Every structure is written in C-alpha cells, then in structure tokens.
Amino acid sequence: MLNLYQKPLLLAAALLFNSNSLLATEENTYNLQQAIDYALINNPNLQIMQDRIAQADAQLGIVLSSFYPNIKTSFSYDHSTNPSRAFGMIIAQRRLNFSPSTDFNNPGGTDNYRPEVTARLSLFRGGQDYFQSKAAKLGVEAATLEKSAIRNQLIQTISSTFYAYLASVEADKVAIRSIEAVKNELTQSRNRFEAGSVLKSDLLSLEVQLAQAQDTKIQTANAIELAKIGLKSLLGINASKSFEIDSSINWVMPQANQSFDELLNIALSQRPETQTANKHIEIAQQQLNAARGAYLPKADAYVSYGSDSKNLDYSSNRANVSAGVMVEMDIFSGFRDSKTIKRAEHQLAIAKKTAKQTQLTIENAVKSAHLKVLEALARIKVTSTSVTASEEALRLVNEQRKAGVVTVTRYIEAEVARDKSHARNIAARFDALRAEAELNRAIGAWK
C-alpha cells in the first residue's frame, strides 16, 4: 500500500514515462508535473531564495577573510619644520650629518616621501572570528533549507491551484449540460404552452431555472480564468503569454493508510522549517559566543616595508622595515560589550521560542491536512451514491414528465438535485487531491 507522500513521486514517474508526456504536449501547454518543473526554474520566490543563498555564502567569505593577512600599500608625503620630526625624517633617509654647521634646533623645512607596504594578521580576537565563521556557515545551511521550504510550499500551491482549475472545468461542464437540458425542456414546454397543455407559470419556472444555470456557468468560467491567472503567477509567466492546461490523466484518489502519529513523526524529521529553526538556534549560540569574546584580549602581528626619501628617488639603501606584535584589551567600552552580549542572549531565546512555535505549527498543519483527507474521502463515498440516485431520479421524472404525470416544478427539482449532487462529487474529489497536496507539504514530501 502506498503512503501519501510517495504517490506524487510515482505520479511524476508515470508522467515522465507516459508516451504523451513532456515531449508530446503542445507548446505552452502544461500538465501538473510540467507546471511544477517549470515553476522550480522560473518562480521569482525561488530565484530570490537562490540569491539569498549566494548572499549567505558571500557573508561566509567576508567572515573567513579575517583569517588571512591584510596587505595594503600606501604613499605619504610630509613636510615639517618641527626639529624632532625633521631630524627623524633625516635619520630615516640616512642623511644625518654631525658637521659643525648642523643646527639641531633649526633644521629648516624637511620633506619626506615614503612608499610603504604593510601586512597585518589577526592572531587572536577572543574567538570572535572563529565563532562568527561557524555562524556564517550555519547561515548558508539555513538559507538552503529556507529555499527547500519555499519549494515545498510552491509545489503544494501549484498542485492545489491546478486541482482548483480542474474542479472548475468539471463544474463548468455540469453547468453547460444543465443549460442544454433546461433549454431543451423549455423548447418543448413552449410548444406545449402554445398547444395549451402547459401553464404559463411552468414556462416561467423553466426560464428562471435557465437563468440560474447560466449564472452558474458565468461563475465557473470566471473560476477557470482565475485559476489560470494564479498558475501563471506561480510559474513566473506573464499575464499576456498564452497558457493552457493539459488535464488528460486519470487522477487517483488518495488513501489514508497512515495514522496521525506516523505522519507527524515524518514531518518533524524532514520538514525544512524544523531544521531551519534548529540552525537558527545554533547561529544564535555562536553569535553569543562571539559577543562574549569581546572581553578577551586581542593580538595582531604586523610587518611594514617602506623607503624614506627627500625626493621621489627610490633607493634600497634607505629602506626601513618594522615588525612586531600588538596585544590590546578593552577596559571600558561604554557598556557596548555587555549590551551586545545581552542582545545575543535575547536573540538565542527568540530562536528557541521560534523553534517551539514552528513545531506547533507543523503539528497543526499535519493534523488539519490529515482530517481534510479523511473528510474528503468520506464525502466522495456519500456524493458518489448521491450522483447515482439523482441520475436515476431525474430519469424517472423525465419519463413521468413525458407521460404528463408530474409538473415542471418536479422536473426542475430533480434537475437541480442532479446538478448539485454532481457539483458536490466534483468538489469532494478535488478537495481530496488538494488535501493530499496539503498533507504532502505538511510532512515535507517535496523538500
């Protein structure tokens, strides 16, 4: 016996191997699987989520850059008459002369040109770089899971909208059949009225019934167009582009052969939202660890190479190299560090509560979808019996009507009962398919 979340996969396989499948359909004509495949490539929301994954990956690259040395070049020019600075420049330029004419108090204006290359490497930042890198990696994973959740939602929405279109098409066929039947009866009744065998009130009743059937036809036709517009939007197709739906497949009704507990366990283990919520808890924990690292000392290593000259001429004889390690520690930051930690603690608490709410939402979704499947299947049995009975009742009334035993009112009642039974049966069948799609989403079958 197949379970509910395996059936869409088998349906997809059947479509792929069917002789009238993907290659056989006309251009811009989609069956359900083709619509899903097209949407997975062209739906704007999925494309946005792919960009968010790339964005998260770029953020990871930014964080990882902290583990590499920072190298930069610079060029500076200084002019000073300050004795200490001026003689510092002269010494760096290797021009110090202790001749008697040297006036240390009045060296005059001194120029210094310095091209320089500097490299700096962070040795330790209280673990902040390490924890931020772990959070960034988790961010990429969370973004990927969020895309999976959008994919799961998208397939369910497309399936439900597709079934709504098919239900509207079937209801439209019933409305057309009803109009034709009433028109035929109205034509015969008019002839009988002219012959004096039918009352004017019976004729008017049929005209009212025809107007009601035509009103239903208007509604079903509008429902078809609305469903097509909805599908276009989901597939990322412009409203002006031609779009047709291929419904030539024998739809198999779902079978409720799994208990709620079994379905819930499946959902909690494979729903992307559950995994995303857990990732956000881990991200918040790593960010809290990074915030706490602000209280620890920081150490950087650096090296610089430059040449000092009184003009733009370069000489390796005037090259100067500096290297060292610097350790620093914040003593007071205006309560910035403590507030940063407090913010991270609240973010972690929010992530944990969000995970709990996500679990409750999933439990409710699975329960609701499971009940809808059971309800729709029960309705199919009842409405199928009703259709058989209403068809037989209408047949008998027609015979009685021809024999002049029953009135037009009784015929109208039988006609309305037949149409309503068909409408309820159609609604029940496609409600079952929609409920199945909803349940598949609830358990994460299309992640």
Secondary structure, DSSP 8 states (H G I E B T S, - for coil): ---TTTHHHHHHHHHHHSTTSTTTS-TTEE-HHHHHHHHHHH-HHHHHHHHHHHHHHHHHHHHHGGGS-EEEEEEEEEEE--HHHHHHHHHHTT-----TT--TT----EEEEEEEEEEEEEEEETTHHHHHHHHHHHHHHHHHHHHHHHHHHHHHHHHHHHHHHHHHHHHHHHHHHHHHHHHHHHHHHHHHHHHT-S-HHHHHHHHHHHHHHHHHHHHHHHHHHHHHHHHHHHHT--TTS--EE---S--------S-HHHHHHHHHHH-HHHHHHHHHHHHHHHHHHHHHGGGS-EEEEEEEEEE-BSSS---GGGEEEEEEEEEE--S--TTHHHHHHHHHHHHHHHHHHHHHHHHHHHHHHHHHHHHHHHHHHHHHHHHHHHHHHHHHHHHHHHHHHHTT-S-HHHHHHHHHHHHHHHHHHHHHHHHHHHHHHHHHHHTTTT-
